Amino acid sequence: MKKISFLFIIAASFIACNNLTQSEETQETVAGRYGDSTWTTEVALTGEEMMDSLAANDSVYVTVSGNIKAACQAKGCWMSMDIAGNEMFVKFKDYSFFVPKNSAEHNATIRGWAYLDTVSVKDQLEYAKDAEATKEEINAITAPKIELTFTAEGVIID
């Protein structure tokens, strides 16, 4: 009887440890560095400074800070940010890294290229599905649009 009780306790311990590990794996830590981590946030421009630079150029290589509004819910392969009241779509250079899917409402500093880009209907539909948009929102996508875009080499989330 003692052996059976002992085996039961060991089995219960393994199950509890396994469940704890699975639970920890599903909880993504948001704060951290993603992509290139060889830079600091000390050189970050404000959103207004970036927009001023972009007004005079086709594209600008900058480090800028803002608030993450949404992240791709499929795998964290893009995010949108509020930069000085402008929504900016952020992609990651060569899809070489991703951010946590629960990054929304965190502040981030990003480094890379800002530019205006024409987004095709096909790409808009893909992004809308990744963001878990409603059918009505998806059906409203009927034409290409020009949007503020950023290709990030690295992201630091606070």
Secondary structure, DSSP 8 states (H G I E B T S, - for coil): -HHHHHHHHHHHHHHHHHHHHHHHHHS---SEEEE--S--GGG-B-HHHHHHHHHTSSEEEEEEEEEEEEE-TTTS-EEEEEETTEEEEEEEGGG-----TT-TT-EEEEEEEEEEEEE-HHHHHHHHHHTT--HHHHHT--S-EEEEEEEEEEEEE-
